[in-house]
Amino acid sequence: MEPTKDSNYIQQHLANERTYLAWIRTALAIIGTVHYERKRTQINEQTFKPAVHLVWLISGLMVVMVILFFLYFYLY
Protein backbone atom coordinates (compact mmCIF):
# COMPACT_ATOMS: atom_id res chain seq x y z
CA MET A 1 0.00 0.00 0.00
CA GLU A 2 1.41 3.38 -1.01
CA PRO A 3 1.45 6.29 1.43
CA THR A 4 -1.15 8.92 0.63
CA LYS A 5 -1.36 12.57 1.50
CA ASP A 6 -3.76 11.71 4.34
CA SER A 7 -1.39 9.12 5.80
CA ASN A 8 1.39 11.74 5.92
CA TYR A 9 -0.97 14.10 7.75
CA ILE A 10 -1.95 11.33 10.18
CA GLN A 11 1.70 10.48 10.87
CA GLN A 12 2.51 14.13 11.53
CA HIS A 13 -0.50 14.51 13.81
CA LEU A 14 0.43 11.40 15.82
CA ALA A 15 4.03 12.59 16.14
CA ASN A 16 2.82 15.97 17.42
CA GLU A 17 0.53 14.26 19.90
CA ARG A 18 3.38 12.07 21.21
CA THR A 19 5.54 15.16 21.65
CA TYR A 20 2.75 16.98 23.49
CA LEU A 21 2.18 14.00 25.79
CA ALA A 22 5.93 13.76 26.46
CA TRP A 23 5.98 17.40 27.58
CA ILE A 24 2.98 16.83 29.84
CA ARG A 25 4.57 13.68 31.28
CA THR A 26 7.81 15.58 31.95
CA ALA A 27 5.98 18.46 33.65
CA LEU A 28 4.03 16.06 35.85
CA ALA A 29 7.21 14.21 36.77
CA ILE A 30 8.92 17.45 37.77
CA ILE A 31 5.93 18.58 39.82
CA GLY A 32 5.69 15.18 41.49
CA THR A 33 9.40 15.09 42.29
CA VAL A 34 9.34 18.56 43.83
CA HIS A 35 6.25 17.69 45.86
CA TYR A 36 7.82 14.42 47.06
CA GLU A 37 11.10 16.10 48.03
CA ARG A 38 9.29 18.87 49.87
CA LYS A 39 7.23 16.37 51.85
CA ARG A 40 10.18 14.04 52.45
CA THR A 41 12.54 16.64 53.87
CA GLN A 42 9.85 18.46 55.87
CA ILE A 43 11.21 21.90 55.05
CA ASN A 44 9.94 24.46 57.51
CA GLU A 45 8.73 27.90 56.44
CA GLN A 46 11.91 29.68 57.58
CA THR A 47 14.10 27.52 55.35
CA PHE A 48 11.78 27.52 52.35
CA LYS A 49 10.84 31.21 52.40
CA PRO A 50 13.87 32.53 50.43
CA ALA A 51 13.07 30.21 47.49
CA VAL A 52 9.30 30.81 47.32
CA HIS A 53 9.63 33.33 44.49
CA LEU A 54 11.59 30.79 42.43
CA VAL A 55 8.95 28.12 42.96
CA TRP A 56 6.22 30.51 41.82
CA LEU A 57 8.29 31.58 38.81
CA ILE A 58 8.98 28.02 37.69
CA SER A 59 5.37 26.98 38.32
CA GLY A 60 4.11 29.95 36.32
CA LEU A 61 6.42 29.17 33.42
CA MET A 62 5.25 25.56 33.40
CA VAL A 63 1.61 26.66 33.33
CA VAL A 64 2.33 29.01 30.43
CA MET A 65 4.13 26.18 28.60
CA VAL A 66 1.17 23.82 29.04
CA ILE A 67 -1.27 26.50 27.84
CA LEU A 68 0.85 27.25 24.76
CA PHE A 69 1.06 23.56 23.86
CA PHE A 70 -2.67 23.19 24.33
CA LEU A 71 -3.33 26.17 22.08
CA TYR A 72 -0.86 24.95 19.46
CA PHE A 73 -2.15 21.40 19.22
CA TYR A 74 -5.87 22.02 19.57
CA LEU A 75 -6.39 25.24 17.68
CA TYR A 76 -4.24 24.44 14.64
Rosetta blueprint (number, residue, H / E / L):
1 M L
2 E L
3 P L
4 T L
5 K H
6 D H
7 S H
8 N H
9 Y H
10 I H
11 Q H
12 Q H
13 H H
14 L H
15 A H
16 N H
17 E H
18 R H
19 T H
20 Y H
21 L H
22 A H
23 W H
24 I H
25 R H
26 T H
27 A H
28 L H
29 A H
30 I H
31 I H
32 G H
33 T H
34 V H
35 H H
36 Y H
37 E H
38 R H
39 K H
40 R H
41 T H
42 Q L
43 I L
44 N L
45 E H
46 Q H
47 T H
48 F H
49 K H
50 P H
51 A H
52 V H
53 H H
54 L H
55 V H
56 W H
57 L H
58 I H
59 S H
60 G H
61 L H
62 M H
63 V H
64 V H
65 M H
66 V H
67 I H
68 L H
69 F H
70 F H
71 L H
72 Y H
73 F H
74 Y H
75 L H
76 Y L
